[in-house]
Amino acid sequence: MPTTITLKNIPDAVYSRLKVSAEMHRRSLNSEVIVCLETILLPTKITANERLARARELRAGLKPTKFLATDIDELKKKGRA
Protein backbone atom coordinates (compact mmCIF):
# COMPACT_ATOMS: atom_id res chain seq x y z
CA MET A 1 0.00 0.00 0.00
CA PRO A 2 1.50 3.37 -1.00
CA THR A 3 2.44 5.75 1.77
CA THR A 4 2.57 9.53 1.68
CA ILE A 5 5.57 11.43 3.00
CA THR A 6 6.39 15.12 3.22
CA LEU A 7 9.89 16.38 2.56
CA LYS A 8 11.06 19.51 4.33
CA ASN A 9 14.10 21.74 3.98
CA ILE A 10 15.01 20.56 0.50
CA PRO A 11 18.04 22.56 -0.64
CA ASP A 12 17.25 24.99 -3.46
CA ALA A 13 19.81 23.35 -5.78
CA VAL A 14 18.27 19.90 -5.27
CA TYR A 15 14.76 21.23 -5.82
CA SER A 16 15.84 23.01 -9.01
CA ARG A 17 17.50 19.87 -10.40
CA LEU A 18 14.43 17.77 -9.56
CA LYS A 19 12.15 20.27 -11.25
CA VAL A 20 14.27 20.38 -14.42
CA SER A 21 14.56 16.59 -14.47
CA ALA A 22 10.79 16.18 -14.04
CA GLU A 23 10.15 18.56 -16.94
CA MET A 24 12.66 16.76 -19.16
CA HIS A 25 11.03 13.41 -18.42
CA ARG A 26 7.50 14.85 -18.65
CA ARG A 27 6.69 13.74 -15.12
CA SER A 28 5.23 15.48 -12.11
CA LEU A 29 7.67 16.51 -9.41
CA ASN A 30 6.23 13.80 -7.18
CA SER A 31 6.71 11.11 -9.83
CA GLU A 32 10.28 12.28 -10.46
CA VAL A 33 11.14 12.01 -6.75
CA ILE A 34 9.70 8.48 -6.66
CA VAL A 35 11.70 7.46 -9.74
CA CYS A 36 14.90 8.90 -8.20
CA LEU A 37 14.31 7.05 -4.94
CA GLU A 38 13.49 3.79 -6.70
CA THR A 39 16.60 4.08 -8.85
CA ILE A 40 18.84 4.43 -5.80
CA LEU A 41 17.04 2.23 -3.29
CA LEU A 42 15.63 -0.54 -5.49
CA PRO A 43 18.17 -1.11 -8.24
CA THR A 44 17.12 -3.98 -10.44
CA LYS A 45 18.83 -5.52 -13.36
CA ILE A 46 16.57 -6.15 -16.28
CA THR A 47 17.42 -7.89 -19.48
CA ALA A 48 17.63 -6.10 -22.80
CA ASN A 49 14.46 -7.91 -23.90
CA GLU A 50 12.57 -6.71 -20.81
CA ARG A 51 13.75 -3.14 -21.40
CA LEU A 52 12.72 -3.35 -25.06
CA ALA A 53 9.30 -4.75 -24.15
CA ARG A 54 8.79 -1.89 -21.68
CA ALA A 55 9.81 0.68 -24.31
CA ARG A 56 7.35 -0.83 -26.79
CA GLU A 57 4.62 -0.79 -24.16
CA LEU A 58 5.25 2.89 -23.45
CA ARG A 59 5.37 3.72 -27.16
CA ALA A 60 2.07 1.91 -27.75
CA GLY A 61 0.43 4.18 -25.19
CA LEU A 62 1.38 7.34 -27.08
CA LYS A 63 -0.95 8.90 -29.56
CA PRO A 64 0.48 8.70 -33.08
CA THR A 65 2.19 11.87 -34.21
CA LYS A 66 4.02 12.35 -37.46
CA PHE A 67 7.09 14.55 -37.37
CA LEU A 68 8.96 15.66 -40.42
CA ALA A 69 12.75 15.69 -40.31
CA THR A 70 12.62 19.49 -40.43
CA ASP A 71 10.30 19.53 -37.39
CA ILE A 72 12.70 17.33 -35.46
CA ASP A 73 15.69 19.51 -36.37
CA GLU A 74 13.79 22.62 -35.27
CA LEU A 75 12.85 21.02 -31.93
CA LYS A 76 16.48 20.01 -31.35
CA LYS A 77 17.61 23.58 -31.95
CA LYS A 78 15.02 24.92 -29.49
CA GLY A 79 16.34 22.59 -26.80
CA ARG A 80 19.83 24.04 -27.19
CA ALA A 81 18.86 27.69 -27.05
N, CA, C and O atoms as CSV, one atom per row, in Angstrom:
chain,resi,resn,atom,element,x,y,z
A,1,MET,N,N,0.846,-1.179,0.000
A,1,MET,CA,C,0.000,0.000,0.000
A,1,MET,C,C,0.892,1.243,0.000
A,1,MET,O,O,1.765,1.369,0.859
A,2,PRO,N,N,0.688,2.164,-0.950
A,2,PRO,CA,C,1.502,3.374,-1.005
A,2,PRO,C,C,1.338,4.223,0.251
A,2,PRO,O,O,0.269,4.275,0.860
A,3,THR,N,N,2.415,4.876,0.611
A,3,THR,CA,C,2.442,5.748,1.775
A,3,THR,C,C,2.807,7.152,1.326
A,3,THR,O,O,3.576,7.322,0.380
A,4,THR,N,N,2.270,8.143,1.986
A,4,THR,CA,C,2.569,9.531,1.676
A,4,THR,C,C,3.594,10.060,2.662
A,4,THR,O,O,3.486,9.836,3.868
A,5,ILE,N,N,4.600,10.771,2.134
A,5,ILE,CA,C,5.568,11.427,3.004
A,5,ILE,C,C,5.680,12.888,2.588
A,5,ILE,O,O,5.349,13.252,1.459
A,6,THR,N,N,6.145,13.707,3.498
A,6,THR,CA,C,6.389,15.120,3.218
A,6,THR,C,C,7.866,15.376,3.413
A,6,THR,O,O,8.440,14.975,4.425
A,7,LEU,N,N,8.480,16.036,2.459
A,7,LEU,CA,C,9.893,16.381,2.559
A,7,LEU,C,C,10.011,17.846,2.936
A,7,LEU,O,O,9.336,18.700,2.360
A,8,LYS,N,N,10.866,18.136,3.898
A,8,LYS,CA,C,11.064,19.515,4.334
A,8,LYS,C,C,12.518,19.897,4.164
A,8,LYS,O,O,13.405,19.044,4.144
A,9,ASN,N,N,12.744,21.182,4.044
A,9,ASN,CA,C,14.095,21.744,3.977
A,9,ASN,C,C,14.920,21.193,2.828
A,9,ASN,O,O,16.112,20.930,2.984
A,10,ILE,N,N,14.298,21.020,1.688
A,10,ILE,CA,C,15.013,20.557,0.496
A,10,ILE,C,C,15.880,21.714,0.008
A,10,ILE,O,O,15.371,22.811,-0.222
A,11,PRO,N,N,17.176,21.485,-0.152
A,11,PRO,CA,C,18.038,22.565,-0.641
A,11,PRO,C,C,17.560,23.068,-2.006
A,11,PRO,O,O,17.078,22.296,-2.835
A,12,ASP,N,N,17.703,24.369,-2.218
A,12,ASP,CA,C,17.247,24.985,-3.463
A,12,ASP,C,C,17.854,24.307,-4.689
A,12,ASP,O,O,17.163,24.093,-5.685
A,13,ALA,N,N,19.140,23.969,-4.623
A,13,ALA,CA,C,19.813,23.346,-5.778
A,13,ALA,C,C,19.204,21.986,-6.089
A,13,ALA,O,O,19.039,21.634,-7.257
A,14,VAL,N,N,18.872,21.224,-5.064
A,14,VAL,CA,C,18.270,19.896,-5.266
A,14,VAL,C,C,16.872,20.055,-5.859
A,14,VAL,O,O,16.499,19.345,-6.793
A,15,TYR,N,N,16.110,20.988,-5.310
A,15,TYR,CA,C,14.761,21.227,-5.823
A,15,TYR,C,C,14.801,21.642,-7.292
A,15,TYR,O,O,14.014,21.157,-8.105
A,16,SER,N,N,15.724,22.543,-7.623
A,16,SER,CA,C,15.843,23.005,-9.009
A,16,SER,C,C,16.184,21.864,-9.952
A,16,SER,O,O,15.613,21.759,-11.037
A,17,ARG,N,N,17.111,21.011,-9.542
A,17,ARG,CA,C,17.500,19.872,-10.398
A,17,ARG,C,C,16.340,18.900,-10.561
A,17,ARG,O,O,16.118,18.377,-11.652
A,18,LEU,N,N,15.599,18.655,-9.483
A,18,LEU,CA,C,14.431,17.770,-9.561
A,18,LEU,C,C,13.390,18.340,-10.518
A,18,LEU,O,O,12.817,17.615,-11.331
A,19,LYS,N,N,13.155,19.630,-10.414
A,19,LYS,CA,C,12.147,20.268,-11.250
A,19,LYS,C,C,12.538,20.185,-12.727
A,19,LYS,O,O,11.703,19.865,-13.573
A,20,VAL,N,N,13.793,20.468,-13.033
A,20,VAL,CA,C,14.271,20.384,-14.421
A,20,VAL,C,C,14.178,18.945,-14.925
A,20,VAL,O,O,13.737,18.696,-16.047
A,21,SER,N,N,14.599,18.000,-14.079
A,21,SER,CA,C,14.557,16.588,-14.469
A,21,SER,C,C,13.122,16.135,-14.724
A,21,SER,O,O,12.859,15.415,-15.688
A,22,ALA,N,N,12.201,16.550,-13.872
A,22,ALA,CA,C,10.786,16.185,-14.042
A,22,ALA,C,C,10.252,16.731,-15.366
A,22,ALA,O,O,9.537,16.033,-16.085
A,23,GLU,N,N,10.599,17.971,-15.684
A,23,GLU,CA,C,10.146,18.562,-16.943
A,23,GLU,C,C,10.735,17.816,-18.142
A,23,GLU,O,O,10.040,17.560,-19.125
A,24,MET,N,N,12.019,17.471,-18.050
A,24,MET,CA,C,12.662,16.758,-19.156
A,24,MET,C,C,12.030,15.397,-19.387
A,24,MET,O,O,11.915,14.949,-20.528
A,25,HIS,N,N,11.618,14.736,-18.310
A,25,HIS,CA,C,11.027,13.406,-18.424
A,25,HIS,C,C,9.500,13.443,-18.524
A,25,HIS,O,O,8.843,12.403,-18.558
A,26,ARG,N,N,8.951,14.652,-18.570
A,26,ARG,CA,C,7.498,14.847,-18.649
A,26,ARG,C,C,6.761,14.129,-17.528
A,26,ARG,O,O,5.764,13.439,-17.741
A,27,ARG,N,N,7.300,14.321,-16.310
A,27,ARG,CA,C,6.685,13.739,-15.115
A,27,ARG,C,C,6.367,14.851,-14.125
A,27,ARG,O,O,6.921,15.948,-14.200
A,28,SER,N,N,5.476,14.554,-13.209
A,28,SER,CA,C,5.231,15.483,-12.108
A,28,SER,C,C,6.449,15.458,-11.192
A,28,SER,O,O,7.262,14.535,-11.247
A,29,LEU,N,N,6.563,16.466,-10.362
A,29,LEU,CA,C,7.670,16.511,-9.414
A,29,LEU,C,C,7.608,15.303,-8.479
A,29,LEU,O,O,8.634,14.703,-8.157
A,30,ASN,N,N,6.411,14.956,-8.052
A,30,ASN,CA,C,6.229,13.803,-7.179
A,30,ASN,C,C,6.706,12.519,-7.851
A,30,ASN,O,O,7.428,11.727,-7.246
A,31,SER,N,N,6.301,12.317,-9.098
A,31,SER,CA,C,6.715,11.109,-9.828
A,31,SER,C,C,8.228,11.071,-10.020
A,31,SER,O,O,8.838,10.004,-9.944
A,32,GLU,N,N,8.832,12.229,-10.267
A,32,GLU,CA,C,10.282,12.280,-10.461
A,32,GLU,C,C,11.016,11.893,-9.177
A,32,GLU,O,O,12.013,11.173,-9.225
A,33,VAL,N,N,10.529,12.364,-8.043
A,33,VAL,CA,C,11.139,12.007,-6.755
A,33,VAL,C,C,11.034,10.503,-6.532
A,33,VAL,O,O,11.993,9.873,-6.087
A,34,ILE,N,N,9.881,9.927,-6.838
A,34,ILE,CA,C,9.700,8.483,-6.665
A,34,ILE,C,C,10.658,7.713,-7.555
A,34,ILE,O,O,11.281,6.750,-7.108
A,35,VAL,N,N,10.784,8.129,-8.819
A,35,VAL,CA,C,11.703,7.455,-9.737
A,35,VAL,C,C,13.138,7.550,-9.225
A,35,VAL,O,O,13.876,6.566,-9.263
A,36,CYS,N,N,13.534,8.724,-8.747
A,36,CYS,CA,C,14.896,8.897,-8.203
A,36,CYS,C,C,15.130,7.982,-7.007
A,36,CYS,O,O,16.177,7.341,-6.909
A,37,LEU,N,N,14.171,7.921,-6.110
A,37,LEU,CA,C,14.307,7.052,-4.939
A,37,LEU,C,C,14.360,5.580,-5.335
A,37,LEU,O,O,15.180,4.822,-4.815
A,38,GLU,N,N,13.493,5.181,-6.247
A,38,GLU,CA,C,13.487,3.790,-6.699
A,38,GLU,C,C,14.814,3.421,-7.362
A,38,GLU,O,O,15.333,2.323,-7.162
A,39,THR,N,N,15.348,4.336,-8.141
A,39,THR,CA,C,16.602,4.079,-8.847
A,39,THR,C,C,17.737,3.817,-7.857
A,39,THR,O,O,18.568,2.936,-8.079
A,40,ILE,N,N,17.768,4.570,-6.784
A,40,ILE,CA,C,18.835,4.429,-5.796
A,40,ILE,C,C,18.563,3.283,-4.819
A,40,ILE,O,O,19.467,2.509,-4.501
A,41,LEU,N,N,17.344,3.176,-4.354
A,41,LEU,CA,C,17.037,2.226,-3.287
A,41,LEU,C,C,16.622,0.839,-3.767
A,41,LEU,O,O,16.772,-0.141,-3.037
A,42,LEU,N,N,16.106,0.750,-4.981
A,42,LEU,CA,C,15.635,-0.536,-5.490
A,42,LEU,C,C,16.253,-0.849,-6.847
A,42,LEU,O,O,15.533,-1.101,-7.813
A,43,PRO,N,N,17.575,-0.836,-6.926
A,43,PRO,CA,C,18.175,-1.112,-8.236
A,43,PRO,C,C,17.867,-2.537,-8.675
A,43,PRO,O,O,18.050,-3.495,-7.924
A,44,THR,N,N,17.402,-2.647,-9.893
A,44,THR,CA,C,17.116,-3.977,-10.438
A,44,THR,C,C,17.804,-4.101,-11.775
A,44,THR,O,O,17.940,-3.125,-12.514
A,45,LYS,N,N,18.223,-5.269,-12.069
A,45,LYS,CA,C,18.826,-5.523,-13.363
A,45,LYS,C,C,17.773,-6.187,-14.227
A,45,LYS,O,O,17.209,-7.224,-13.874
A,46,ILE,N,N,17.522,-5.562,-15.368
A,46,ILE,CA,C,16.567,-6.153,-16.283
A,46,ILE,C,C,17.290,-6.485,-17.580
A,46,ILE,O,O,18.274,-5.843,-17.949
A,47,THR,N,N,16.796,-7.464,-18.235
A,47,THR,CA,C,17.422,-7.888,-19.480
A,47,THR,C,C,17.095,-6.895,-20.591
A,47,THR,O,O,16.166,-6.095,-20.478
A,48,ALA,N,N,17.871,-6.962,-21.653
A,48,ALA,CA,C,17.628,-6.098,-22.801
A,48,ALA,C,C,16.231,-6.339,-23.368
A,48,ALA,O,O,15.561,-5.397,-23.792
A,49,ASN,N,N,15.794,-7.588,-23.378
A,49,ASN,CA,C,14.461,-7.907,-23.895
A,49,ASN,C,C,13.361,-7.303,-23.022
A,49,ASN,O,O,12.347,-6.830,-23.536
A,50,GLU,N,N,13.561,-7.320,-21.702
A,50,GLU,CA,C,12.575,-6.710,-20.806
A,50,GLU,C,C,12.522,-5.198,-21.017
A,50,GLU,O,O,11.444,-4.604,-21.043
A,51,ARG,N,N,13.690,-4.584,-21.167
A,51,ARG,CA,C,13.747,-3.140,-21.399
A,51,ARG,C,C,13.065,-2.787,-22.733
A,51,ARG,O,O,12.320,-1.811,-22.817
A,52,LEU,N,N,13.325,-3.578,-23.752
A,52,LEU,CA,C,12.719,-3.355,-25.060
A,52,LEU,C,C,11.204,-3.521,-24.995
A,52,LEU,O,O,10.469,-2.730,-25.586
A,53,ALA,N,N,10.736,-4.532,-24.289
A,53,ALA,CA,C,9.297,-4.750,-24.146
A,53,ALA,C,C,8.649,-3.566,-23.438
A,53,ALA,O,O,7.560,-3.130,-23.812
A,54,ARG,N,N,9.324,-3.047,-22.411
A,54,ARG,CA,C,8.791,-1.887,-21.677
A,54,ARG,C,C,8.740,-0.656,-22.583
A,54,ARG,O,O,7.770,0.102,-22.548
A,55,ALA,N,N,9.783,-0.456,-23.394
A,55,ALA,CA,C,9.807,0.678,-24.314
A,55,ALA,C,C,8.669,0.565,-25.327
A,55,ALA,O,O,8.011,1.558,-25.641
A,56,ARG,N,N,8.440,-0.637,-25.831
A,56,ARG,CA,C,7.347,-0.834,-26.791
A,56,ARG,C,C,5.986,-0.584,-26.139
A,56,ARG,O,O,5.083,-0.021,-26.757
A,57,GLU,N,N,5.858,-1.008,-24.896
A,57,GLU,CA,C,4.615,-0.791,-24.158
A,57,GLU,C,C,4.357,0.709,-23.982
A,57,GLU,O,O,3.237,1.181,-24.176
A,58,LEU,N,N,5.399,1.446,-23.614
A,58,LEU,CA,C,5.252,2.886,-23.454
A,58,LEU,C,C,4.929,3.561,-24.785
A,58,LEU,O,O,4.078,4.449,-24.847
A,59,ARG,N,N,5.604,3.141,-25.838
A,59,ARG,CA,C,5.375,3.721,-27.157
A,59,ARG,C,C,3.945,3.455,-27.619
A,59,ARG,O,O,3.321,4.321,-28.231
A,60,ALA,N,N,3.424,2.266,-27.331
A,60,ALA,CA,C,2.067,1.912,-27.750
A,60,ALA,C,C,1.029,2.808,-27.080
A,60,ALA,O,O,-0.053,3.030,-27.623
A,61,GLY,N,N,1.361,3.315,-25.911
A,61,GLY,CA,C,0.432,4.180,-25.190
A,61,GLY,C,C,0.409,5.612,-25.681
A,61,GLY,O,O,-0.452,6.389,-25.267
A,62,LEU,N,N,1.338,5.981,-26.557
A,62,LEU,CA,C,1.380,7.343,-27.082
A,62,LEU,C,C,0.447,7.490,-28.261
A,62,LEU,O,O,0.246,6.557,-29.039
A,63,LYS,N,N,-0.120,8.680,-28.380
A,63,LYS,CA,C,-0.953,8.905,-29.563
A,63,LYS,C,C,-0.030,9.124,-30.756
A,63,LYS,O,O,1.009,9.771,-30.625
A,64,PRO,N,N,-0.396,8.597,-31.906
A,64,PRO,CA,C,0.480,8.705,-33.076
A,64,PRO,C,C,0.634,10.158,-33.519
A,64,PRO,O,O,-0.342,10.896,-33.660
A,65,THR,N,N,1.870,10.538,-33.730
A,65,THR,CA,C,2.190,11.871,-34.209
A,65,THR,C,C,3.240,11.729,-35.296
A,65,THR,O,O,4.217,10.999,-35.133
A,66,LYS,N,N,3.042,12.413,-36.380
A,66,LYS,CA,C,4.016,12.346,-37.462
A,66,LYS,C,C,4.851,13.615,-37.452
A,66,LYS,O,O,4.324,14.723,-37.560
A,67,PHE,N,N,6.155,13.440,-37.321
A,67,PHE,CA,C,7.085,14.553,-37.366
A,67,PHE,C,C,7.886,14.464,-38.650
A,67,PHE,O,O,8.320,13.386,-39.056
A,68,LEU,N,N,8.073,15.583,-39.267
A,68,LEU,CA,C,8.959,15.658,-40.418
A,68,LEU,C,C,10.375,15.863,-39.908
A,68,LEU,O,O,10.569,16.341,-38.790
A,69,ALA,N,N,11.358,15.509,-40.709
A,69,ALA,CA,C,12.751,15.694,-40.311
A,69,ALA,C,C,13.028,17.155,-39.970
A,69,ALA,O,O,13.793,17.446,-39.051
A,70,THR,N,N,12.413,18.068,-40.704
A,70,THR,CA,C,12.618,19.493,-40.425
A,70,THR,C,C,12.033,19.883,-39.072
A,70,THR,O,O,12.595,20.721,-38.368
A,71,ASP,N,N,10.902,19.274,-38.710
A,71,ASP,CA,C,10.304,19.527,-37.390
A,71,ASP,C,C,11.238,19.058,-36.278
A,71,ASP,O,O,11.436,19.753,-35.281
A,72,ILE,N,N,11.798,17.892,-36.462
A,72,ILE,CA,C,12.700,17.327,-35.456
A,72,ILE,C,C,13.943,18.200,-35.312
A,72,ILE,O,O,14.381,18.474,-34.195
A,73,ASP,N,N,14.510,18.636,-36.423
A,73,ASP,CA,C,15.687,19.513,-36.370
A,73,ASP,C,C,15.365,20.816,-35.643
A,73,ASP,O,O,16.172,21.305,-34.854
A,74,GLU,N,N,14.188,21.374,-35.909
A,74,GLU,CA,C,13.793,22.622,-35.265
A,74,GLU,C,C,13.621,22.423,-33.759
A,74,GLU,O,O,14.035,23.275,-32.972
A,75,LEU,N,N,13.011,21.301,-33.351
A,75,LEU,CA,C,12.847,21.022,-31.929
A,75,LEU,C,C,14.194,20.824,-31.237
A,75,LEU,O,O,14.372,21.247,-30.095
A,76,LYS,N,N,15.136,20.186,-31.918
A,76,LYS,CA,C,16.481,20.011,-31.353
A,76,LYS,C,C,17.139,21.366,-31.126
A,76,LYS,O,O,17.762,21.594,-30.089
A,77,LYS,N,N,17.001,22.253,-32.085
A,77,LYS,CA,C,17.607,23.581,-31.950
A,77,LYS,C,C,16.993,24.358,-30.801
A,77,LYS,O,O,17.704,25.077,-30.100
A,78,LYS,N,N,15.685,24.233,-30.590
A,78,LYS,CA,C,15.018,24.917,-29.487
A,78,LYS,C,C,15.566,24.437,-28.147
A,78,LYS,O,O,15.736,25.227,-27.218
A,79,GLY,N,N,15.840,23.146,-28.055
A,79,GLY,CA,C,16.344,22.591,-26.798
A,79,GLY,C,C,17.751,23.055,-26.459
A,79,GLY,O,O,18.188,22.921,-25.317
A,80,ARG,N,N,18.450,23.589,-27.418
A,80,ARG,CA,C,19.831,24.040,-27.193
A,80,ARG,C,C,19.936,25.535,-26.998
A,80,ARG,O,O,21.018,26.057,-26.728
A,81,ALA,N,N,18.826,26.222,-27.131
A,81,ALA,CA,C,18.861,27.691,-27.046
A,81,ALA,C,C,19.085,28.161,-25.628
A,81,ALA,O,O,19.141,29.365,-25.379
